[in-house]
């Protein structure tokens, strides 16, 4: 069953899983902080 639905598997809460809730929230917060605080944008050279 976990092969068909990997997000239901026991690795969902594993800290090294890139799709875990904690990692997604941290990545989103980091991107918002960069956007709001004048960080580099993808087209900045």
N, CA, C and O atoms as a GROMACS GRO file, in nm:
protein
  180
    1UNK      N    1   0.082  -0.119   0.000
    1UNK     CA    2   0.000   0.000   0.000
    1UNK      C    3   0.087   0.126   0.000
    1UNK      O    4   0.054   0.225  -0.065
    2UNK      N    5   0.198   0.123   0.073
    2UNK     CA    6   0.284   0.241   0.077
    2UNK      C    7   0.352   0.266  -0.056
    2UNK      O    8   0.394   0.379  -0.083
    3UNK      N    9   0.364   0.164  -0.140
    3UNK     CA   10   0.421   0.185  -0.272
    3UNK      C   11   0.329   0.271  -0.358
    3UNK      O   12   0.376   0.352  -0.438
    4UNK      N   13   0.200   0.254  -0.340
    4UNK     CA   14   0.104   0.332  -0.419
    4UNK      C   15   0.086   0.472  -0.362
    4UNK      O   16   0.063   0.567  -0.437
    5UNK      N   17   0.096   0.485  -0.230
    5UNK     CA   18   0.074   0.613  -0.162
    5UNK      C   19   0.192   0.642  -0.068
    5UNK      O   20   0.180   0.624   0.053
    6UNK      N   21   0.306   0.688  -0.123
    6UNK     CA   22   0.424   0.707  -0.037
    6UNK      C   23   0.404   0.814   0.070
    6UNK      O   24   0.471   0.810   0.174
    7UNK      N   25   0.314   0.910   0.048
    7UNK     CA   26   0.293   1.013   0.150
    7UNK      C   27   0.217   0.960   0.270
    7UNK      O   28   0.209   1.029   0.372
    8UNK      N   29   0.162   0.838   0.262
    8UNK     CA   30   0.095   0.778   0.376
    8UNK      C   31   0.190   0.692   0.457
    8UNK      O   32   0.157   0.647   0.566
    9UNK      N   33   0.307   0.669   0.404
    9UNK     CA   34   0.399   0.575   0.465
    9UNK      C   35   0.458   0.623   0.596
    9UNK      O   36   0.439   0.739   0.633
   10UNK      N   37   0.528   0.536   0.664
   10UNK     CA   38   0.587   0.573   0.792
   10UNK      C   39   0.696   0.678   0.779
   10UNK      O   40   0.732   0.742   0.878
   11UNK      N   41   0.750   0.697   0.659
   11UNK     CA   42   0.856   0.797   0.640
   11UNK      C   43   0.801   0.939   0.629
   11UNK      O   44   0.879   1.033   0.614
   12UNK      N   45   0.670   0.954   0.635
   12UNK     CA   46   0.613   1.088   0.620
   12UNK      C   47   0.664   1.183   0.728
   12UNK      O   48   0.682   1.302   0.702
   13UNK      N   49   0.686   1.132   0.848
   13UNK     CA   50   0.731   1.218   0.958
   13UNK      C   51   0.881   1.206   0.984
   13UNK      O   52   0.932   1.259   1.082
   14UNK      N   53   0.951   1.138   0.895
   14UNK     CA   54   1.096   1.124   0.910
   14UNK      C   55   1.160   1.259   0.875
   14UNK      O   56   1.125   1.317   0.772
   15UNK      N   57   1.251   1.310   0.957
   15UNK     CA   58   1.305   1.444   0.934
   15UNK      C   59   1.385   1.458   0.805
   15UNK      O   60   1.402   1.570   0.756
   16UNK      N   61   1.434   1.349   0.749
   16UNK     CA   62   1.512   1.359   0.625
   16UNK      C   63   1.426   1.348   0.500
   16UNK      O   64   1.476   1.360   0.388
   17UNK      N   65   1.298   1.324   0.517
   17UNK     CA   66   1.208   1.315   0.404
   17UNK      C   67   1.180   1.456   0.352
   17UNK      O   68   1.131   1.539   0.428
   18UNK      N   69   1.212   1.486   0.225
   18UNK     CA   70   1.193   1.623   0.176
   18UNK      C   71   1.047   1.667   0.173
   18UNK      O   72   1.019   1.786   0.168
   19UNK      N   73   0.954   1.572   0.175
   19UNK     CA   74   0.813   1.607   0.170
   19UNK      C   75   0.747   1.604   0.307
   19UNK      O   76   0.624   1.614   0.317
   20UNK      N   77   0.826   1.590   0.413
   20UNK     CA   78   0.765   1.590   0.546
   20UNK      C   79   0.710   1.729   0.576
   20UNK      O   80   0.758   1.829   0.522
   21UNK      N   81   0.611   1.734   0.662
   21UNK     CA   82   0.544   1.860   0.692
   21UNK      C   83   0.642   1.964   0.746
   21UNK      O   84   0.634   2.082   0.710
   22UNK      N   85   0.734   1.921   0.830
   22UNK     CA   86   0.829   2.015   0.889
   22UNK      C   87   0.920   2.075   0.783
   22UNK      O   88   0.947   2.196   0.785
   23UNK      N   89   0.969   1.992   0.690
   23UNK     CA   90   1.060   2.042   0.587
   23UNK      C   91   0.988   2.133   0.488
   23UNK      O   92   1.044   2.232   0.443
   24UNK      N   93   0.864   2.100   0.454
   24UNK     CA   94   0.788   2.185   0.363
   24UNK      C   95   0.761   2.320   0.428
   24UNK      O   96   0.775   2.424   0.363
   25UNK      N   97   0.724   2.319   0.555
   25UNK     CA   98   0.697   2.445   0.626
   25UNK      C   99   0.824   2.529   0.637
   25UNK      O  100   0.819   2.651   0.620
   26UNK      N  101   0.937   2.465   0.665
   26UNK     CA  102   1.063   2.540   0.676
   26UNK      C  103   1.104   2.599   0.542
   26UNK      O  104   1.152   2.713   0.538
   27UNK      N  105   1.087   2.525   0.435
   27UNK     CA  106   1.122   2.576   0.302
   27UNK      C  107   1.032   2.692   0.262
   27UNK      O  108   1.078   2.791   0.205
   28UNK      N  109   0.905   2.680   0.292
   28UNK     CA  110   0.812   2.787   0.260
   28UNK      C  111   0.844   2.912   0.341
   28UNK      O  112   0.844   3.022   0.286
   29UNK      N  113   0.873   2.896   0.469
   29UNK     CA  114   0.905   3.011   0.553
   29UNK      C  115   1.035   3.077   0.507
   29UNK      O  116   1.045   3.200   0.506
   30UNK      N  117   1.134   2.997   0.469
   30UNK     CA  118   1.261   3.053   0.421
   30UNK      C  119   1.239   3.132   0.292
   30UNK      O  120   1.298   3.239   0.274
   31UNK      N  121   1.155   3.081   0.203
   31UNK     CA  122   1.132   3.154   0.078
   31UNK      C  123   1.054   3.283   0.103
   31UNK      O  124   1.081   3.384   0.039
   32UNK      N  125   0.958   3.279   0.195
   32UNK     CA  126   0.886   3.402   0.227
   32UNK      C  127   0.976   3.504   0.295
   32UNK      O  128   0.965   3.624   0.269
   33UNK      N  129   1.066   3.458   0.382
   33UNK     CA  130   1.160   3.551   0.446
   33UNK      C  131   1.251   3.616   0.344
   33UNK      O  132   1.276   3.737   0.351
   34UNK      N  133   1.301   3.538   0.249
   34UNK     CA  134   1.386   3.596   0.145
   34UNK      C  135   1.309   3.696   0.061
   34UNK      O  136   1.362   3.802   0.026
   35UNK      N  137   1.184   3.664   0.029
   35UNK     CA  138   1.103   3.755  -0.052
   35UNK      C  139   1.075   3.884   0.023
   35UNK      O  140   1.088   3.993  -0.033
   36UNK      N  141   1.036   3.872   0.147
   36UNK     CA  142   0.993   3.990   0.222
   36UNK      C  143   1.110   4.075   0.272
   36UNK      O  144   1.092   4.194   0.295
   37UNK      N  145   1.227   4.016   0.290
   37UNK     CA  146   1.340   4.089   0.345
   37UNK      C  147   1.441   4.129   0.239
   37UNK      O  148   1.554   4.164   0.272
   38UNK      N  149   1.402   4.125   0.114
   38UNK     CA  150   1.490   4.173   0.008
   38UNK      C  151   1.604   4.080  -0.024
   38UNK      O  152   1.710   4.127  -0.066
   39UNK      N  153   1.588   3.952  -0.006
   39UNK     CA  154   1.693   3.856  -0.040
   39UNK      C  155   1.709   3.844  -0.190
   39UNK      O  156   1.634   3.904  -0.267
   40UNK      N  157   1.806   3.766  -0.231
   40UNK     CA  158   1.829   3.750  -0.374
   40UNK      C  159   1.710   3.682  -0.439
   40UNK      O  160   1.648   3.592  -0.382
   41UNK      N  161   1.681   3.726  -0.558
   41UNK     CA  162   1.574   3.665  -0.637
   41UNK      C  163   1.638   3.577  -0.744
   41UNK      O  164   1.757   3.593  -0.772
   42UNK      N  165   1.563   3.486  -0.803
   42UNK     CA  166   1.622   3.394  -0.901
   42UNK      C  167   1.690   3.463  -1.018
   42UNK      O  168   1.784   3.408  -1.076
   43UNK      N  169   1.645   3.584  -1.055
   43UNK     CA  170   1.705   3.651  -1.170
   43UNK      C  171   1.816   3.748  -1.130
   43UNK      O  172   1.874   3.814  -1.216
   44UNK      N  173   1.848   3.758  -1.001
   44UNK     CA  174   1.959   3.843  -0.957
   44UNK      C  175   2.092   3.775  -0.992
   44UNK      O  176   2.109   3.656  -0.968
   45UNK      N  177   2.182   3.850  -1.047
   45UNK     CA  178   2.313   3.794  -1.081
   45UNK      C  179   2.420   3.854  -0.993
   45UNK      O  180   2.537   3.819  -1.007
   0.00000   0.00000   0.00000
